[in-house]
Amino acid sequence: MTSPDPTATGAPSSTADGSVVQSPTGTPSSTPLPAETVTALQTALSAEQAAVWAYGLVAAYDKDDAAMVEQDRSGHLLRRDATAARLVAGGAAVTEPAPAYSTPVVPTDAASARQLAQAIEADAAAGWRLVLGSTDDAELRGFALTGLSDAAVRMAMWKKAAGASPVTVPFPGQG
């Protein structure tokens, strides 16, 4: 979605519409991460960093969904920070966020802002799906699965807000 120009179990939090997403919690392992896992986590981290930035655009154009925008941006901030902590604990450097990102949808009104929000969540889901395939570590896979699930829930909420049908996809994060 965008390019440059947080454990599996957590305390559930409610979104603007009352659905529940997981807040990343727990202590990351200090075991060194394999290179493939670092690469996948960096990809997911980049998606989270882009999401935090891009939700600023969504907020500027979709005033009607301000509470949902803030909730979703906060979720990405938590996951971004938890992911960075995992990378550091695993002995890897954290990729810094870009100052700005290009987006597949340039918002000009609430409808296009909702399309951008869907793209943000599709990218986050893809990043977490990549992490799932990069490790056999059960705890890290749980962390990634929670990230994937949260992105899928948020994407469905944005599709519903946009009046899209169907609101769910069979395999979030895939193509």
Contacts in CASP RR format, 6 or more apart in sequence:
PFRMAT RR
TARGET T0000
AUTHOR 0000-0000-0000
METHOD contacts of the structure
MODEL  1
MTSPDPTATGAPSSTADGSVVQSPTGTPSSTPLPAETVTALQTALSAEQA
AVWAYGLVAAYDKDDAAMVEQDRSGHLLRRDATAARLVAGGAAVTEPAPA
YSTPVVPTDAASARQLAQAIEADAAAGWRLVLGSTDDAELRGFALTGLSD
AAVRMAMWKKAAGASPVTVPFPGQG
1 47 0 8 1.000
1 50 0 8 1.000
1 54 0 8 1.000
1 103 0 8 1.000
1 104 0 8 1.000
1 119 0 8 1.000
1 120 0 8 1.000
1 122 0 8 1.000
1 123 0 8 1.000
2 47 0 8 1.000
2 50 0 8 1.000
2 51 0 8 1.000
2 53 0 8 1.000
2 54 0 8 1.000
2 101 0 8 1.000
2 102 0 8 1.000
2 103 0 8 1.000
2 104 0 8 1.000
2 120 0 8 1.000
2 123 0 8 1.000
3 50 0 8 1.000
3 101 0 8 1.000
3 102 0 8 1.000
4 98 0 8 1.000
4 100 0 8 1.000
4 101 0 8 1.000
5 98 0 8 1.000
5 100 0 8 1.000
5 101 0 8 1.000
5 102 0 8 1.000
6 23 0 8 1.000
6 24 0 8 1.000
6 25 0 8 1.000
6 78 0 8 1.000
6 79 0 8 1.000
6 80 0 8 1.000
6 81 0 8 1.000
6 82 0 8 1.000
6 83 0 8 1.000
6 85 0 8 1.000
7 24 0 8 1.000
7 25 0 8 1.000
7 26 0 8 1.000
7 27 0 8 1.000
7 28 0 8 1.000
7 82 0 8 1.000
7 139 0 8 1.000
7 142 0 8 1.000
7 143 0 8 1.000
7 146 0 8 1.000
8 22 0 8 1.000
8 139 0 8 1.000
8 141 0 8 1.000
8 142 0 8 1.000
8 143 0 8 1.000
8 144 0 8 1.000
8 145 0 8 1.000
8 146 0 8 1.000
9 22 0 8 1.000
9 25 0 8 1.000
9 26 0 8 1.000
9 142 0 8 1.000
9 146 0 8 1.000
10 22 0 8 1.000
10 23 0 8 1.000
10 24 0 8 1.000
10 25 0 8 1.000
10 26 0 8 1.000
10 146 0 8 1.000
11 22 0 8 1.000
11 23 0 8 1.000
11 25 0 8 1.000
12 20 0 8 1.000
12 21 0 8 1.000
12 22 0 8 1.000
12 23 0 8 1.000
13 20 0 8 1.000
13 21 0 8 1.000
13 22 0 8 1.000
13 23 0 8 1.000
13 71 0 8 1.000
14 20 0 8 1.000
15 21 0 8 1.000
15 68 0 8 1.000
15 71 0 8 1.000
15 72 0 8 1.000
15 153 0 8 1.000
15 154 0 8 1.000
15 157 0 8 1.000
16 65 0 8 1.000
16 67 0 8 1.000
16 68 0 8 1.000
16 71 0 8 1.000
16 157 0 8 1.000
17 68 0 8 1.000
17 157 0 8 1.000
19 153 0 8 1.000
19 157 0 8 1.000
21 75 0 8 1.000
21 149 0 8 1.000
21 150 0 8 1.000
21 153 0 8 1.000
21 154 0 8 1.000
22 146 0 8 1.000
22 147 0 8 1.000
22 149 0 8 1.000
22 150 0 8 1.000
23 75 0 8 1.000
23 78 0 8 1.000
24 78 0 8 1.000
24 79 0 8 1.000
24 82 0 8 1.000
24 83 0 8 1.000
24 143 0 8 1.000
24 146 0 8 1.000
24 147 0 8 1.000
25 82 0 8 1.000
27 89 0 8 1.000
28 82 0 8 1.000
28 85 0 8 1.000
28 86 0 8 1.000
28 89 0 8 1.000
28 90 0 8 1.000
29 86 0 8 1.000
29 89 0 8 1.000
29 90 0 8 1.000
29 137 0 8 1.000
29 139 0 8 1.000
29 140 0 8 1.000
30 89 0 8 1.000
30 90 0 8 1.000
31 90 0 8 1.000
32 90 0 8 1.000
32 91 0 8 1.000
33 41 0 8 1.000
33 86 0 8 1.000
33 87 0 8 1.000
33 90 0 8 1.000
33 91 0 8 1.000
33 92 0 8 1.000
34 134 0 8 1.000
34 135 0 8 1.000
36 134 0 8 1.000
36 135 0 8 1.000
37 131 0 8 1.000
37 134 0 8 1.000
37 135 0 8 1.000
37 137 0 8 1.000
37 140 0 8 1.000
38 87 0 8 1.000
38 92 0 8 1.000
39 134 0 8 1.000
40 127 0 8 1.000
40 130 0 8 1.000
40 131 0 8 1.000
40 133 0 8 1.000
40 134 0 8 1.000
40 135 0 8 1.000
41 83 0 8 1.000
41 86 0 8 1.000
41 87 0 8 1.000
41 92 0 8 1.000
41 131 0 8 1.000
41 134 0 8 1.000
42 87 0 8 1.000
42 92 0 8 1.000
42 95 0 8 1.000
43 127 0 8 1.000
43 130 0 8 1.000
43 131 0 8 1.000
44 83 0 8 1.000
44 124 0 8 1.000
44 127 0 8 1.000
44 128 0 8 1.000
44 130 0 8 1.000
44 131 0 8 1.000
44 144 0 8 1.000
45 80 0 8 1.000
45 83 0 8 1.000
45 84 0 8 1.000
45 87 0 8 1.000
45 94 0 8 1.000
45 95 0 8 1.000
46 95 0 8 1.000
46 97 0 8 1.000
47 123 0 8 1.000
47 124 0 8 1.000
47 126 0 8 1.000
47 127 0 8 1.000
47 128 0 8 1.000
48 76 0 8 1.000
48 79 0 8 1.000
48 80 0 8 1.000
48 83 0 8 1.000
48 124 0 8 1.000
49 80 0 8 1.000
49 95 0 8 1.000
49 97 0 8 1.000
49 98 0 8 1.000
50 97 0 8 1.000
50 98 0 8 1.000
50 101 0 8 1.000
50 120 0 8 1.000
50 123 0 8 1.000
51 72 0 8 1.000
51 73 0 8 1.000
51 76 0 8 1.000
51 80 0 8 1.000
51 120 0 8 1.000
51 121 0 8 1.000
51 123 0 8 1.000
51 124 0 8 1.000
52 73 0 8 1.000
52 76 0 8 1.000
52 77 0 8 1.000
52 80 0 8 1.000
52 97 0 8 1.000
53 97 0 8 1.000
53 98 0 8 1.000
53 100 0 8 1.000
53 101 0 8 1.000
54 101 0 8 1.000
54 103 0 8 1.000
54 116 0 8 1.000
54 120 0 8 1.000
55 69 0 8 1.000
55 72 0 8 1.000
55 73 0 8 1.000
55 76 0 8 1.000
55 117 0 8 1.000
55 120 0 8 1.000
56 69 0 8 1.000
56 73 0 8 1.000
57 103 0 8 1.000
57 107 0 8 1.000
57 113 0 8 1.000
57 116 0 8 1.000
58 65 0 8 1.000
58 69 0 8 1.000
58 107 0 8 1.000
58 113 0 8 1.000
58 114 0 8 1.000
58 116 0 8 1.000
58 117 0 8 1.000
58 120 0 8 1.000
59 66 0 8 1.000
59 69 0 8 1.000
59 70 0 8 1.000
59 73 0 8 1.000
60 107 0 8 1.000
60 113 0 8 1.000
61 107 0 8 1.000
61 108 0 8 1.000
61 109 0 8 1.000
61 110 0 8 1.000
61 112 0 8 1.000
61 113 0 8 1.000
62 69 0 8 1.000
62 107 0 8 1.000
62 110 0 8 1.000
62 113 0 8 1.000
62 114 0 8 1.000
62 117 0 8 1.000
63 110 0 8 1.000
64 110 0 8 1.000
65 110 0 8 1.000
65 114 0 8 1.000
65 161 0 8 1.000
68 157 0 8 1.000
68 158 0 8 1.000
68 161 0 8 1.000
69 117 0 8 1.000
72 117 0 8 1.000
72 120 0 8 1.000
72 121 0 8 1.000
72 154 0 8 1.000
75 150 0 8 1.000
76 124 0 8 1.000
79 124 0 8 1.000
79 147 0 8 1.000
79 150 0 8 1.000
82 143 0 8 1.000
84 94 0 8 1.000
86 140 0 8 1.000
86 143 0 8 1.000
87 93 0 8 1.000
87 94 0 8 1.000
88 94 0 8 1.000
103 116 0 8 1.000
103 119 0 8 1.000
104 116 0 8 1.000
104 119 0 8 1.000
105 112 0 8 1.000
105 115 0 8 1.000
105 116 0 8 1.000
105 119 0 8 1.000
106 112 0 8 1.000
107 113 0 8 1.000
107 115 0 8 1.000
107 116 0 8 1.000
111 162 0 8 1.000
114 158 0 8 1.000
114 161 0 8 1.000
114 162 0 8 1.000
115 162 0 8 1.000
117 154 0 8 1.000
117 158 0 8 1.000
117 161 0 8 1.000
118 155 0 8 1.000
118 158 0 8 1.000
118 159 0 8 1.000
118 162 0 8 1.000
118 164 0 8 1.000
121 151 0 8 1.000
121 152 0 8 1.000
121 154 0 8 1.000
121 155 0 8 1.000
121 158 0 8 1.000
122 151 0 8 1.000
122 155 0 8 1.000
122 172 0 8 1.000
122 173 0 8 1.000
124 147 0 8 1.000
124 150 0 8 1.000
124 151 0 8 1.000
124 154 0 8 1.000
125 147 0 8 1.000
125 148 0 8 1.000
125 151 0 8 1.000
125 152 0 8 1.000
125 155 0 8 1.000
125 172 0 8 1.000
125 173 0 8 1.000
126 173 0 8 1.000
126 174 0 8 1.000
126 175 0 8 1.000
127 148 0 8 1.000
127 173 0 8 1.000
128 144 0 8 1.000
128 145 0 8 1.000
128 147 0 8 1.000
128 148 0 8 1.000
128 151 0 8 1.000
128 173 0 8 1.000
129 144 0 8 1.000
129 148 0 8 1.000
129 172 0 8 1.000
129 173 0 8 1.000
129 174 0 8 1.000
131 140 0 8 1.000
131 141 0 8 1.000
131 143 0 8 1.000
131 144 0 8 1.000
132 141 0 8 1.000
132 144 0 8 1.000
132 145 0 8 1.000
132 148 0 8 1.000
133 141 0 8 1.000
135 141 0 8 1.000
135 144 0 8 1.000
148 172 0 8 1.000
148 173 0 8 1.000
151 172 0 8 1.000
151 173 0 8 1.000
152 168 0 8 1.000
152 169 0 8 1.000
152 172 0 8 1.000
152 173 0 8 1.000
155 169 0 8 1.000
155 172 0 8 1.000
156 167 0 8 1.000
156 168 0 8 1.000
159 165 0 8 1.000
159 166 0 8 1.000
159 167 0 8 1.000
159 168 0 8 1.000
160 167 0 8 1.000
END
